[in-house]
Amino acid sequence: MDTYKRAYRKLGNQGLFDSEERTSMLSALGNPLERLAETIDFEMFRETLEAGLYRDRLTKAGAKPYDYVLMFKILVLQRMYNLSNE
């Protein structure tokens, strides 16, 4: 496994307070990721996910991949709420 930090896709252009406002709004609505994060330490899956999913890129062309742990969280939420990819 490589020792350098991998570059993942950015989550878009964000203003100075956009992240805080979005987080507080989601918290007020009952953010399911906050409840999951209190229960499960998703970082313990990072090594396994990266070992199983990482492939060397042949070129620098194309989009950077999403963070593996973030995608794992999305899959957990999809399964919990019976959502499809679309």
Secondary structure by P-SEA (a helix, b strand, c coil): cccccccccccccccccaaaaaaaaaaaaccaaaaaaaccccccaaaaaaaacbbbbccccccccccaaaaaaaaaaaaaaccccc
